[in-house]
Amino acid sequence: MAALLEVKGLKTQFFTQDGVVHAVNGISYKLNEGETLAIVGESGSGKSVGVMSLIRLIPQPPGKIVAGEVWFDGRDLLQMTDDEVRQVRGNRIAMIFQDPMTSLNPVLTIGQQIMEALQLHLGMDKRQARKRAIELLEMVGIPGAANRLDSYPHQYSGGMRQRVMIAMGLSCNPQVLIADEPTTALDVTIQAQIVDLVKSLKEQIGMAIIWITHDLGVVAGLAERVIVMYAGHIVEEAEVHELYSEPHHPYTLGLLRSVPRLDMGKSKRLIPIDGLPPDLIDLPKGCPFAPRCAYRTEKCVEEPPPIEATSPTRRVACWNWETMVADIKEGGIYV
């Protein structure tokens, strides 16, 4: 399968009064045509900064993309002019943000905000854009779409605002849709509806999706492949069924063991990950997860592990992953 988007050695830093924040530290991955790739990790792991760097949405200053390449359709997005990136952003690569209330303009109607992108990127006149905006709202399940087009964001519920954000993201039929924790602020029932909506729209349109989340429960039914990030590094990448059945990184194991499961029974409790993430201004010399890891050795503390392939579909950055996997297989620890 051909790679639609390829990220190579991406590094993004923020220059603050307290020091340099190493937000994203040399990540590399590919997104294939038509696939859903999930990027997971706790807050501060670099998930959002990593994808915002792809489409040059990092505020400069204080942020700066200091290294890397992002190849899309034969061109490096990081080498494009601002005008060239604007033609790609929102048109061929679209993004849905975490909080629709802060992403939507409160003084413009929903219709005006959807129509703007259609007129700018697709050259539609006002009548064409309005007709297409109604079709988009109907596509994402807004009832009475024609009548709701002239409503303002505050007149929509949280779930409906998120549907509007999805409609805006899909307005130009993008090849890539980036969804940055789009269900975080919603209740569980609405979360499920949004996930089902995105899955059905993906099948209709055939776009590729990067879905950013800290919720592994959402990932299982949505993505084909998962990237796990920690302290600005990719620590594991695997197909979704591989990751859930046999994690290869202690951090991934910790994430999975802290998710509630129906098959756990009363005798098994959720197990939190001890400790705290490292200070991104002063990262440890070795593996960033070493201070919290039950499998750490002296080598882990002194030398950062490279991310290496452990199978044709899997990569992991851990010196002792084989020891952990052996424990899982022997039943010494459960996933």
VENGI-V311876 format. One record per residue. SS is DSSP state (helix for helix, strand for strand, loop for the rest). BURIAL is + if it has 24 or more other C-alpha atoms within 12 Angstrom, else -. D_CENTER is the distance of its C-alpha to the mean C-alpha in Angstrom with 1 decimal. Layout:
BEGIN
ss:burial:d_center
SS:BURIAL:D_CENTER
SS:BURIAL:D_CENTER
END
This chain:
BEGIN
ss:burial:d_center
loop:-:21.0
loop:-:20.5
strand:-:17.4
strand:+:16.2
strand:+:14.0
strand:+:14.8
strand:+:13.7
strand:+:16.7
strand:+:17.3
strand:+:15.1
strand:+:16.4
strand:+:15.9
strand:+:18.4
strand:+:19.8
strand:-:23.6
strand:-:24.9
loop:-:28.3
loop:-:27.6
strand:-:26.4
strand:-:23.6
strand:+:20.1
strand:+:18.4
strand:+:14.8
strand:+:13.5
strand:+:16.1
strand:+:16.5
strand:+:13.4
strand:+:14.1
strand:+:12.6
strand:+:13.2
strand:+:11.8
strand:+:14.8
loop:+:16.4
loop:+:15.6
loop:+:13.2
strand:+:10.1
strand:+:7.8
strand:+:5.7
strand:+:4.5
strand:+:6.8
loop:+:9.4
loop:+:11.6
loop:-:11.9
loop:+:12.7
loop:+:11.1
loop:+:9.7
helix:+:5.9
helix:+:6.4
helix:+:9.6
helix:+:8.5
helix:+:6.8
helix:+:9.7
helix:+:12.0
helix:+:11.5
loop:+:13.1
loop:+:15.3
loop:+:14.5
loop:+:15.3
loop:-:18.6
loop:-:21.4
loop:-:23.2
loop:-:22.2
strand:+:19.1
strand:+:19.7
strand:+:18.0
strand:+:20.8
strand:-:20.2
strand:+:18.4
strand:+:18.1
strand:+:15.7
strand:+:17.7
strand:+:17.4
loop:-:20.5
loop:-:22.7
strand:-:22.0
strand:+:20.2
helix:+:18.2
helix:+:19.0
helix:-:22.7
loop:-:22.9
loop:-:24.8
helix:-:23.3
helix:-:24.9
helix:-:23.6
helix:+:19.9
helix:-:20.6
helix:-:21.8
helix:+:18.6
strand:+:16.3
loop:+:16.5
loop:+:18.6
loop:+:17.2
strand:+:13.5
strand:+:12.6
strand:+:10.1
strand:+:10.2
loop:+:10.2
loop:+:10.4
loop:-:14.2
helix:+:16.1
helix:+:19.4
helix:-:18.6
helix:+:17.0
loop:+:20.0
loop:-:23.3
loop:-:25.7
loop:-:28.8
loop:-:27.9
strand:+:28.1
helix:+:25.2
helix:+:27.2
helix:+:27.6
helix:+:23.9
helix:+:23.0
helix:+:26.2
helix:+:25.5
helix:+:22.8
helix:+:25.0
helix:+:28.0
helix:-:26.3
helix:+:24.5
helix:-:26.6
loop:-:30.0
loop:-:30.8
loop:-:33.6
helix:-:33.4
helix:-:34.8
helix:-:32.5
helix:+:29.4
helix:+:30.5
helix:-:31.2
helix:+:27.8
helix:+:26.1
helix:+:28.1
helix:+:27.0
helix:+:23.3
helix:+:23.9
helix:+:25.9
helix:+:23.2
loop:+:20.7
loop:+:23.6
loop:+:25.0
loop:-:28.7
loop:-:31.3
helix:+:29.0
helix:-:31.9
helix:-:33.1
helix:+:29.8
loop:+:29.0
loop:+:31.2
loop:+:29.8
strand:+:27.9
helix:+:24.5
helix:-:26.5
helix:-:28.3
loop:+:25.2
loop:-:23.8
helix:+:20.3
helix:+:19.3
helix:+:21.1
helix:+:19.5
helix:+:16.0
helix:+:17.7
helix:+:19.1
helix:+:15.8
helix:+:14.8
helix:+:18.3
helix:+:17.9
helix:+:14.8
helix:+:16.9
loop:+:20.1
loop:+:20.5
loop:+:19.3
loop:+:16.4
loop:+:15.8
strand:+:12.0
strand:+:10.1
strand:+:6.7
strand:+:6.1
strand:+:5.3
loop:+:6.8
loop:+:9.5
loop:+:11.8
loop:+:12.2
loop:-:15.4
loop:+:16.9
loop:-:19.4
helix:-:19.0
helix:-:21.0
helix:-:19.1
helix:+:15.7
helix:-:17.2
helix:-:18.6
helix:+:15.3
helix:+:13.7
helix:-:17.0
helix:+:17.2
helix:+:14.0
helix:+:15.3
helix:-:18.7
helix:+:17.7
helix:+:15.9
helix:-:19.2
helix:-:21.2
helix:-:19.6
loop:-:18.3
loop:+:15.2
strand:+:12.2
strand:+:8.8
strand:+:5.2
strand:+:4.0
strand:+:2.1
strand:+:5.8
loop:+:9.0
loop:+:10.9
helix:+:11.9
helix:+:14.3
helix:+:12.0
helix:+:10.5
helix:+:14.1
loop:-:15.1
loop:+:12.3
loop:+:10.9
loop:+:13.3
strand:+:11.7
strand:+:9.7
strand:+:9.0
strand:+:10.1
strand:+:10.2
strand:+:13.2
loop:+:14.9
loop:+:13.1
strand:+:13.9
strand:+:12.5
strand:+:15.0
strand:+:14.5
strand:+:13.3
strand:+:15.0
strand:+:15.4
helix:+:14.5
helix:-:18.3
helix:+:19.1
helix:+:16.6
helix:+:18.0
helix:-:21.6
loop:+:21.9
loop:+:19.4
loop:+:20.5
loop:+:19.3
helix:+:20.8
helix:+:17.6
helix:+:16.0
helix:+:19.4
helix:+:19.4
helix:+:16.2
helix:+:17.7
helix:+:21.0
loop:+:19.9
loop:+:18.6
loop:-:21.6
loop:-:23.1
loop:-:26.0
loop:-:27.6
loop:-:27.9
loop:-:31.2
loop:-:32.8
loop:-:33.7
loop:-:30.2
loop:-:28.3
loop:-:24.7
loop:-:24.6
loop:-:22.8
loop:-:21.7
loop:-:24.5
loop:-:24.3
loop:-:21.7
loop:+:19.1
loop:+:20.9
loop:-:21.8
loop:+:19.6
loop:-:22.8
loop:-:24.8
loop:+:22.8
loop:-:25.0
loop:-:26.8
loop:+:25.8
loop:+:22.7
loop:+:20.6
loop:+:20.5
helix:+:24.3
helix:+:25.6
helix:+:23.9
loop:+:24.5
loop:-:27.4
loop:+:27.7
loop:+:28.1
loop:-:31.1
helix:-:32.7
helix:-:31.0
helix:+:27.5
helix:-:28.7
helix:-:30.2
loop:-:28.1
loop:+:24.3
loop:+:23.5
loop:-:22.2
loop:+:19.4
strand:-:21.6
strand:-:21.7
strand:-:23.3
strand:-:23.5
loop:-:22.8
loop:-:19.4
strand:+:18.4
strand:+:18.0
strand:+:18.5
loop:+:19.5
loop:+:22.3
loop:+:26.1
loop:+:27.0
helix:+:24.6
helix:-:27.7
helix:-:29.5
helix:+:26.7
helix:+:26.4
helix:-:30.2
helix:-:30.2
helix:-:27.9
helix:-:30.2
helix:-:33.3
loop:-:32.1
loop:-:32.2
loop:-:28.8
loop:+:26.9
loop:+:23.3
END
